[in-house]
């Protein structure tokens, strides 16, 4: 089974930001924690993040902001 679109986006962001496999895993957990805390994105009613929002979250996760 191919990865879902949201997983593909997170993988692409991880690659863009040169994350290690461990960083990628922690980034995924970070994204889920953000959504659970009410800091979700605007992509849909579930609070998923669009691509630009994921890029911003990656910057936050990596301490680049």
OpenMM code with the backbone's topology and positions (N, CA, C; nanometers):
from openmm import Vec3, app, unit

residues = "UNK UNK UNK UNK UNK UNK UNK UNK UNK UNK UNK UNK UNK UNK UNK UNK UNK UNK UNK UNK UNK UNK UNK UNK UNK UNK UNK UNK UNK UNK UNK UNK UNK UNK UNK UNK UNK UNK UNK UNK UNK UNK UNK UNK UNK UNK UNK UNK UNK UNK UNK UNK UNK UNK UNK UNK UNK UNK UNK UNK UNK UNK UNK UNK UNK".split()
positions = [
    Vec3(0.0844, -0.1172, 0.0000),
    Vec3(0.0000, 0.0000, 0.0000),
    Vec3(0.0894, 0.1242, 0.0000),
    Vec3(0.0612, 0.2167, -0.0861),
    Vec3(0.1379, 0.3407, -0.0958),
    Vec3(0.1041, 0.4324, 0.0217),
    Vec3(0.2029, 0.5150, 0.0638),
    Vec3(0.1748, 0.6079, 0.1739),
    Vec3(0.0637, 0.7062, 0.1374),
    Vec3(-0.0110, 0.7464, 0.2393),
    Vec3(-0.1162, 0.8446, 0.2176),
    Vec3(-0.0529, 0.9786, 0.1812),
    Vec3(-0.1331, 1.0653, 0.1232),
    Vec3(-0.0837, 1.1952, 0.0772),
    Vec3(-0.0188, 1.2759, 0.1897),
    Vec3(-0.0788, 1.2753, 0.3105),
    Vec3(-0.0213, 1.3536, 0.4191),
    Vec3(0.1156, 1.2995, 0.4608),
    Vec3(0.1329, 1.1684, 0.4565),
    Vec3(0.2629, 1.1085, 0.4885),
    Vec3(0.3646, 1.1450, 0.3810),
    Vec3(0.3221, 1.1443, 0.2564),
    Vec3(0.4118, 1.1839, 0.1471),
    Vec3(0.4602, 1.3271, 0.1666),
    Vec3(0.3693, 1.4148, 0.2093),
    Vec3(0.4080, 1.5546, 0.2315),
    Vec3(0.5072, 1.5668, 0.3463),
    Vec3(0.4823, 1.4975, 0.4558),
    Vec3(0.5745, 1.5026, 0.5693),
    Vec3(0.7101, 1.4470, 0.5276),
    Vec3(0.7115, 1.3395, 0.4509),
    Vec3(0.8386, 1.2834, 0.4020),
    Vec3(0.9121, 1.3825, 0.3130),
    Vec3(0.8392, 1.4516, 0.2264),
    Vec3(0.9008, 1.5502, 0.1374),
    Vec3(0.9603, 1.6661, 0.2173),
    Vec3(0.8890, 1.7104, 0.3196),
    Vec3(0.9392, 1.8188, 0.4046),
    Vec3(1.0657, 1.7724, 0.4778),
    Vec3(1.0623, 1.6499, 0.5308),
    Vec3(1.1792, 1.5956, 0.6008),
    Vec3(1.3003, 1.5919, 0.5074),
    Vec3(1.2786, 1.5518, 0.3845),
    Vec3(1.3876, 1.5478, 0.2864),
    Vec3(1.4371, 1.6892, 0.2556),
    Vec3(1.3432, 1.7814, 0.2364),
    Vec3(1.3796, 1.9206, 0.2056),
    Vec3(1.4664, 1.9804, 0.3159),
    Vec3(1.4364, 1.9471, 0.4406),
    Vec3(1.5093, 2.0021, 0.5544),
    Vec3(1.6221, 1.9100, 0.6026),
    Vec3(1.6561, 1.8096, 0.5220),
    Vec3(1.7679, 1.7189, 0.5503),
    Vec3(1.7578, 1.6535, 0.6879),
    Vec3(1.6377, 1.6103, 0.7241),
    Vec3(1.6181, 1.5431, 0.8524),
    Vec3(1.6700, 1.3996, 0.8443),
    Vec3(1.7251, 1.3548, 0.9559),
    Vec3(1.7643, 1.2146, 0.9671),
    Vec3(1.6370, 1.1312, 0.9833),
    Vec3(1.6511, 0.9994, 0.9772),
    Vec3(1.5357, 0.9122, 0.9972),
    Vec3(1.4758, 0.9347, 1.1362),
    Vec3(1.5610, 0.9517, 1.2357),
    Vec3(1.5133, 0.9786, 1.3712),
    Vec3(1.4415, 1.1116, 1.3803),
    Vec3(1.4978, 1.2143, 1.3157),
    Vec3(1.4327, 1.3451, 1.3134),
    Vec3(1.2960, 1.3361, 1.2473),
    Vec3(1.2890, 1.2609, 1.1382),
    Vec3(1.1620, 1.2467, 1.0657),
    Vec3(1.0561, 1.1851, 1.1558),
    Vec3(1.0941, 1.0837, 1.2303),
    Vec3(0.9996, 1.0173, 1.3202),
    Vec3(0.9535, 1.1145, 1.4293),
    Vec3(1.0477, 1.1875, 1.4881),
    Vec3(1.0133, 1.2846, 1.5920),
    Vec3(0.9301, 1.3990, 1.5343),
    Vec3(0.9579, 1.4391, 1.4116),
    Vec3(0.8808, 1.5444, 1.3470),
    Vec3(0.7354, 1.5002, 1.3294),
    Vec3(0.7147, 1.3764, 1.2887),
    Vec3(0.5791, 1.3245, 1.2748),
    Vec3(0.5042, 1.3286, 1.4067),
    Vec3(0.5720, 1.2910, 1.5150),
    Vec3(0.5100, 1.2962, 1.6474),
    Vec3(0.4821, 1.4402, 1.6881),
    Vec3(0.5746, 1.5295, 1.6547),
    Vec3(0.5559, 1.6721, 1.6830),
    Vec3(0.4301, 1.7247, 1.6129),
    Vec3(0.4124, 1.6879, 1.4883),
    Vec3(0.2951, 1.7309, 1.4119),
    Vec3(0.1672, 1.6809, 1.4792),
    Vec3(0.1662, 1.5558, 1.5198),
    Vec3(0.0473, 1.5003, 1.5864),
    Vec3(0.0218, 1.5690, 1.7200),
    Vec3(0.1260, 1.6028, 1.7933),
    Vec3(0.1096, 1.6744, 1.9200),
    Vec3(0.0537, 1.8145, 1.8968),
    Vec3(0.1006, 1.8798, 1.7933),
    Vec3(0.0500, 2.0131, 1.7608),
    Vec3(-0.1001, 2.0080, 1.7315),
    Vec3(-0.1398, 1.9087, 1.6542),
    Vec3(-0.2818, 1.8935, 1.6222),
    Vec3(-0.3623, 1.8638, 1.7482),
    Vec3(-0.3120, 1.7753, 1.8338),
    Vec3(-0.3829, 1.7379, 1.9562),
    Vec3(-0.3963, 1.8563, 2.0519),
    Vec3(-0.2991, 1.9460, 2.0494),
    Vec3(-0.3004, 2.0634, 2.1373),
    Vec3(-0.3872, 2.1759, 2.0809),
    Vec3(-0.4469, 2.1530, 1.9636),
    Vec3(-0.5327, 2.2545, 1.9047),
    Vec3(-0.4629, 2.3499, 1.8106),
    Vec3(-0.3384, 2.3194, 1.7755),
    Vec3(-0.2622, 2.4048, 1.6843),
    Vec3(-0.2593, 2.3454, 1.5439),
    Vec3(-0.3718, 2.2910, 1.5013),
    Vec3(-0.3797, 2.2257, 1.3719),
    Vec3(-0.3773, 2.3231, 1.2563),
    Vec3(-0.3678, 2.2662, 1.1397),
    Vec3(-0.3614, 2.3449, 1.0179),
    Vec3(-0.4978, 2.3727, 0.9587),
    Vec3(-0.4951, 2.4272, 0.8400),
    Vec3(-0.6176, 2.4729, 0.7738),
    Vec3(-0.6585, 2.3856, 0.6556),
    Vec3(-0.5908, 2.2739, 0.6346),
    Vec3(-0.6168, 2.1923, 0.5164),
    Vec3(-0.7570, 2.1316, 0.5159),
    Vec3(-0.8059, 2.0893, 0.6332),
    Vec3(-0.9377, 2.0268, 0.6411),
    Vec3(-0.9922, 2.0359, 0.7831),
    Vec3(-1.1096, 1.9780, 0.8049),
    Vec3(-1.1726, 1.9843, 0.9366),
    Vec3(-1.0983, 1.9045, 1.0437),
    Vec3(-1.0108, 1.8137, 1.0051),
    Vec3(-0.9310, 1.7366, 1.1011),
    Vec3(-0.8113, 1.8146, 1.1530),
    Vec3(-0.7854, 1.9286, 1.0928),
    Vec3(-0.6718, 2.0098, 1.1356),
    Vec3(-0.5401, 1.9712, 1.0719),
    Vec3(-0.5468, 1.8996, 0.9605),
    Vec3(-0.4231, 1.8659, 0.8890),
    Vec3(-0.3583, 1.9935, 0.8368),
    Vec3(-0.2288, 1.9863, 0.8174),
    Vec3(-0.1528, 2.1011, 0.7699),
    Vec3(-0.1357, 2.0954, 0.6188),
    Vec3(-0.1427, 2.2122, 0.5546),
    Vec3(-0.1091, 2.2169, 0.4125),
    Vec3(0.0436, 2.2221, 0.4008),
    Vec3(0.0941, 2.2188, 0.2790),
    Vec3(0.2384, 2.2064, 0.2584),
    Vec3(0.3156, 2.3223, 0.3211),
    Vec3(0.2682, 2.4444, 0.3009),
    Vec3(0.3385, 2.5605, 0.3570),
    Vec3(0.3339, 2.5598, 0.5089),
    Vec3(0.2229, 2.5161, 0.5651),
    Vec3(0.2141, 2.5053, 0.7108),
    Vec3(0.3115, 2.3997, 0.7627),
    Vec3(0.3253, 2.2898, 0.6907),
    Vec3(0.4219, 2.1871, 0.7303),
    Vec3(0.5650, 2.2407, 0.7243),
    Vec3(0.5938, 2.3207, 0.6249),
    Vec3(0.7269, 2.3811, 0.6146),
    Vec3(0.7540, 2.4697, 0.7364),
    Vec3(0.6536, 2.5479, 0.7764),
    Vec3(0.6684, 2.6339, 0.8939),
    Vec3(0.6866, 2.5498, 1.0206),
    Vec3(0.6099, 2.4418, 1.0331),
    Vec3(0.6232, 2.3535, 1.1486),
    Vec3(0.7611, 2.2885, 1.1521),
    Vec3(0.8154, 2.2562, 1.0354),
    Vec3(0.9505, 2.1982, 1.0295),
    Vec3(1.0527, 2.3000, 1.0816),
    Vec3(1.0356, 2.4248, 1.0441),
    Vec3(1.1260, 2.5295, 1.0910),
    Vec3(1.1166, 2.5418, 1.2434),
    Vec3(0.9952, 2.5380, 1.2955),
    Vec3(0.9760, 2.5437, 1.4410),
    Vec3(1.0423, 2.4223, 1.5073),
    Vec3(1.0152, 2.3042, 1.4545),
    Vec3(1.0689, 2.1790, 1.5088),
    Vec3(1.2215, 2.1817, 1.5128),
    Vec3(1.2822, 2.2328, 1.4088),
    Vec3(1.4285, 2.2352, 1.3993),
    Vec3(1.4917, 2.3576, 1.4658),
    Vec3(1.4079, 2.4471, 1.5182),
    Vec3(1.4596, 2.5662, 1.5849),
    Vec3(1.5168, 2.6685, 1.4896),
    Vec3(1.4629, 2.6757, 1.3692),
    Vec3(1.5140, 2.7683, 1.2680),
    Vec3(1.4431, 2.9031, 1.2716),
    Vec3(1.3411, 2.9156, 1.3516),
    Vec3(1.2692, 3.0445, 1.3645),
    Vec3(1.3052, 3.1136, 1.4929),
] * unit.nanometer
topology = app.Topology()
chain = topology.addChain("A")
for resn in residues:
    res = topology.addResidue(resn, chain)
    for name in ("N", "CA", "C"):
        topology.addAtom(name, app.Element.getBySymbol(name[0]), res)
